[in-house]
Amino acid sequence: MTGRAETDWFRRARRSGATLAAGLWAAQFALTTQALLVVAWMPWLARDMGVPFAAGAALISLYAVLLAVGALAGGVLIDFAGPRRVAAAGVFIAATGLSLHAFVDTFAGFAVVRVVTGAGHALLGGALLPLMANRFRFSAGRTFGRVMSGGGAGQTVGVAAGLVLAEHGAGAAVFAGCGGLLALSGWRVFLDAGTAGGAAGTGTPFAWTGELRARLGGLRALSFAWQGCAAQFFMYAGSALLVVFFPAWWTLAAGHGAMGLAAVLFGAGIVQTICTAWGGLLAERFSAPAVVRLSLWVSAGLLLVGSGLQWLPAAWMTAVYLAGVAVMSVRLSPVQVVVSGAVARRDAGSWLGLLTAVGQAGRAGGGALGALMFAPGGLAVVLVAGAVAFFLSEHAFSKAYGKTLR
């Protein structure tokens, strides 16, 4: 291929949005890898840093709280600065935090770099959906599924490789690699979103705090706002109670090593990649609210089944875990289609930012609750609590969106 042909191909890719989608996919890959690597690695990391696992679980919850607070503020920042600038800033901040992981050797220092990384992650998380909605409005379901499948690929390749490297004393290299990939992704997002219809934003830098109060006050007027927030909170809480504590059970209760966990997470990533993309197609072919409600019922049933299997061979609990990941992944795209279509476009940034914040608060709450229950009650009690959370989420979701969308 000649240089002229390569240039023409790249220009066509930018106009079609392909390079923007690729940058967002890579950002999802990097952020999922580093976030889930910490979750999977935490039993060993806490031991090596001389702190109990409960302290490590608290750090995981703190990261989720940061995502919640940042997403809440970031939703309004998006309305002012535009999702292009907020997304690019988010990936560069997260890249900075990840690059600092190699220079810390204490739990306190590790907590600080996780705070920096979480701040950037929050900004990107809040900007991702509005950015995609602006550019890919006619293929939202398919694009959500394809871009978010980057998270599944991160869980497949990144987390498994990270655990193998961590076992050999080189886990920090994965964080550095994720930081470099994020920096490259942020550069592409900033350039491509500017040529692909990303909103520019018109607000002044210091006016967003007052706007935050005004927008949240306007969202309170929505008849389904509190039910939608409750559905998001319990959905993420239930997911955290499975995803965060399965690695802890594998290590602390079942007594297995990092290599086996890496293999399980590799398989889970393949399942997540396939099912996330499939969920995007289901959101277009069927009623998205019905898909979400069915997946919540199935998730609750799986966790109840799993609560009675932790004393059996690990293969049984592993099967429940993989099935749970599959069902959770199927609903990712349908959920985003429902919540983004429930409000007017002018309120999309604030609404999606609020839901992201509430979801991360649910993840933090689920992680904190599980940390309190895991030591005295084992995984069985944690999974029962997760099933209850999914039942509550389904009830709130049906009340919130049952009449707003077909």
Residue pairs with C-beta under 8 A, 6 or more apart in sequence:
1 9
10 19
13 19
14 20
14 192
14 195
14 196
15 195
15 196
17 135
17 136
17 192
17 196
19 188
19 192
20 135
20 188
20 189
20 192
20 193
20 196
21 136
21 143
21 146
21 147
22 188
23 184
23 185
23 186
23 187
23 188
23 189
23 192
24 128
24 131
24 132
24 147
24 150
24 185
24 189
25 146
25 147
25 149
25 150
25 153
26 150
26 181
26 182
26 184
26 185
26 188
27 87
27 91
27 124
27 128
27 150
27 181
27 182
27 185
27 186
27 189
28 128
28 147
28 148
28 149
28 150
28 151
28 154
29 150
29 151
29 153
29 154
29 158
29 181
30 98
30 154
30 158
30 178
30 179
30 181
30 182
30 185
31 94
31 121
31 124
31 151
31 154
31 178
31 182
32 150
32 151
32 152
32 154
32 155
32 158
32 159
33 154
33 155
33 157
33 158
33 159
33 162
33 174
33 178
34 98
34 117
34 158
34 174
34 175
34 178
35 63
35 121
36 154
36 155
36 158
36 159
36 243
36 265
37 158
37 159
37 162
37 163
37 166
37 171
37 174
37 175
38 45
38 59
38 60
38 63
38 114
39 60
39 243
39 244
39 247
40 159
40 162
40 163
40 247
40 261
40 262
40 265
41 162
41 163
41 166
41 171
42 53
42 56
42 57
42 59
42 60
42 247
42 248
43 53
43 56
43 247
43 248
43 251
43 252
44 166
44 251
44 258
45 56
45 110
45 166
46 52
46 53
46 55
46 56
46 107
49 106
49 107
49 110
50 107
51 107
53 248
53 252
53 371
54 371
54 375
55 107
57 244
57 248
57 367
57 368
57 370
57 371
57 374
58 368
58 371
59 107
59 110
59 111
59 114
60 244
60 367
61 363
61 364
61 365
61 367
61 368
61 371
62 111
62 114
62 115
62 118
62 364
63 114
63 117
63 118
64 240
64 360
64 361
64 363
64 364
64 367
65 360
65 361
65 364
66 115
66 118
66 119
66 121
66 122
66 360
67 118
67 121
67 122
67 125
67 356
67 357
67 360
67 363
68 122
68 356
68 357
68 358
68 359
68 360
68 361
68 364
69 122
69 357
70 118
70 119
70 121
70 122
70 123
70 125
70 126
70 357
71 122
71 125
71 126
71 353
71 354
71 356
71 357
71 360
72 212
72 353
72 354
72 356
72 357
73 208
73 212
73 353
74 86
74 90
74 122
74 123
74 125
74 126
74 127
74 353
74 356
75 126
75 215
75 349
75 350
75 351
75 352
75 353
75 354
75 356
75 357
76 208
76 211
76 212
76 215
76 349
76 350
76 353
77 86
77 123
77 126
77 208
78 86
78 126
78 127
78 130
78 199
78 201
78 349
78 353
79 201
79 203
79 208
79 211
79 215
79 349
79 350
80 201
80 202
80 203
80 204
80 205
80 207
80 208
80 211
81 201
81 203
82 198
82 199
82 200
82 201
83 127
83 128
83 130
83 131
83 134
83 193
83 198
83 199
83 349
84 127
84 131
84 189
84 190
84 193
84 194
84 198
84 199
84 200
85 190
85 201
86 123
86 124
86 126
86 127
87 123
87 124
87 127
87 128
87 131
87 186
87 189
87 190
87 193
88 186
88 187
88 189
88 190
88 193
89 120
89 123
89 186
90 120
90 121
90 122
90 123
90 124
90 125
90 126
90 127
90 186
91 120
91 124
91 182
91 183
91 185
91 186
91 189
92 120
92 182
92 183
92 186
93 116
93 117
93 119
93 120
93 123
94 116
94 117
94 119
94 120
94 121
94 124
94 179
94 182
95 120
95 179
95 180
95 182
95 183
95 186
96 116
96 120
96 179
97 113
97 114
97 115
97 116
97 117
97 118
97 119
97 120
97 179
98 113
98 117
98 175
98 176
98 178
98 179
98 182
99 175
99 176
99 179
99 180
100 113
100 116
101 110
101 113
101 117
101 172
101 175
101 176
101 179
102 172
102 173
102 175
102 176
103 109
104 110
104 112
104 113
120 182
122 356
122 360
125 356
125 360
126 349
126 352
126 353
126 356
128 147
129 144
129 336
129 340
129 348
129 352
130 199
130 348
130 349
130 352
131 189
131 193
131 198
132 140
132 143
132 144
132 147
133 140
133 340
133 345
133 348
134 197
134 198
134 199
135 193
135 196
135 197
135 198
136 143
140 336
140 337
140 340
141 280
141 281
141 283
141 284
141 288
141 333
141 334
141 337
142 280
142 281
142 284
143 280
144 280
144 283
144 332
144 333
144 336
144 337
145 276
145 277
145 278
145 279
145 280
145 281
145 283
145 332
145 333
146 277
146 280
148 276
148 280
148 332
148 333
149 272
149 273
149 276
149 277
151 272
151 276
152 269
152 270
152 271
152 272
152 273
152 274
152 275
152 276
152 329
153 269
153 273
154 269
155 265
155 268
155 269
155 272
155 273
156 265
156 266
156 268
156 269
156 270
156 272
156 273
157 266
157 269
158 174
158 178
159 262
159 265
159 266
159 269
160 262
160 263
160 265
160 266
160 269
161 174
161 262
162 171
162 174
163 258
163 259
163 261
163 262
163 265
164 258
164 259
164 262
165 171
165 173
165 174
166 174
166 258
167 257
167 258
167 259
203 211
212 350
215 347
215 350
216 350
216 354
218 347
218 350
219 225
219 343
219 347
219 350
219 351
219 354
222 228
222 343
224 342
224 399
224 400
224 401
224 404
227 396
227 397
227 399
227 400
228 339
228 342
228 355
228 396
228 397
228 400
228 401
229 354
229 355
229 358
230 392
230 393
230 396
230 400
231 393
231 394
231 396
231 397
231 400
231 401
232 339
232 355
232 358
232 359
232 362
232 393
233 358
233 359
233 361
233 362
233 365
233 393
234 362
234 389
234 390
234 392
234 393
234 396
235 296
235 335
235 359
235 362
235 389
235 390
235 393
235 397
236 359
236 360
236 361
236 362
236 363
236 366
237 362
237 363
237 365
237 366
237 369
237 386
237 389
238 299
238 300
238 303
238 366
238 386
238 387
238 389
238 390
238 393
239 328
239 363
239 366
239 386
240 362
240 363
240 364
240 365
240 366
240 367
240 370
241 303
241 366
241 367
241 369
241 370
241 382
241 383
241 385
241 386
241 389
242 303
242 306
242 321
242 324
242 328
242 383
242 386
243 325
244 366
244 367
244 370
245 370
245 374
245 379
245 382
246 317
246 321
246 379
247 261
247 265
248 374
249 310
249 317
249 378
249 379
250 256
250 260
250 261
250 264
250 314
251 257
251 261
253 310
253 378
253 379
254 314
254 317
256 314
264 318
264 321
264 322
267 322
268 321
268 322
268 325
271 322
271 325
271 326
271 329
272 325
272 326
272 329
275 325
275 326
275 327
275 329
275 330
276 329
276 330
276 332
276 333
278 330
279 291
279 329
279 330
279 331
279 332
279 333
279 334
280 333
282 288
282 291
282 330
282 333
282 334
283 291
283 333
283 334
283 337
287 405
287 406
288 334
288 335
288 337
288 338
288 405
289 334
289 338
289 397
289 398
289 401
289 402
289 405
291 330
291 331
291 334
292 331
292 334
292 335
292 338
292 397
293 394
293 397
293 398
295 327
295 328
295 330
295 331
295 334
296 331
296 390
296 391
296 393
296 394
296 397
297 390
297 391
297 394
298 327
299 324
299 327
299 328
299 387
299 390
300 386
300 387
300 388
300 390
300 391
300 394
301 387
302 320
302 323
302 324
302 327
303 320
303 324
303 383
303 384
303 386
303 387
303 390
304 383
304 384
304 387
305 320
306 317
306 320
306 321
306 324
306 379
306 383
307 379
307 380
307 381
307 383
307 384
307 387
308 380
309 316
309 317
309 320
310 317
310 378
310 379
310 380
310 383
317 379
338 401
338 405
339 351
339 352
339 355
339 401
340 348
340 352
341 405
342 351
342 400
342 401
342 404
342 405
343 351
362 389
366 385
366 386
366 389
369 385
370 382
370 385
373 381
373 382
373 385
374 381
374 382
